[in-house]
Amino acid sequence: MRRYTLTAIALHWLMAILIIATFFLGLTMVDIPGLTPTKLKYFSWHKWLGVTVFALACIRILWRMTHAAPPYVASMPNWQKKASHASHALMYVLIFAVPLSGYFYSLAAGVPVMYLGIIPLPVLIAPDPELKALLKQVHYAFNVVLLGVFCLHVLAALKHQFIDRDRTLQRMLP
């Protein structure tokens, strides 16, 4: 069985961990009442993770463009192959869209993003309360869709591992 490259596997699992951490940090920070030092720290960490995910997504897409994915197992039905392609494409779009929507949401809120507290990211739009409200909803919606696609991805991998027993999951395991 052909497997993904070690670079693709490392990027996959690193990004999965960072996306999960960013998601839960986002849920945690918005539940903190008021504007506390802890909440501000979590907002900064959330943004840093988002920028890191975006940077890794850029690396990952470049890697993917130059390294083909291993073929699906022969026993996989065509509809599952098509569903896999569609869900992966949507996940790639969302892996870019979620951090970008958060970045523009911060800018529309008048809060520039400082990566790791030292590297200022460009301010591409001026503060705009109406755009801020829209981008907040867009960022939330993208996260909800990403969570749904992520859950389907995990469930499909588990189905292939424990029900089909077709070794599909082994292609992405270290």
Summary of the structure (lengths in Angstrom):
residues: 174
radius of gyration: 18.2
end to end distance: 14.1
largest distance: 55.1
contacts: 465
relative contact order: 0.14
helix: 72%
strand: 2%
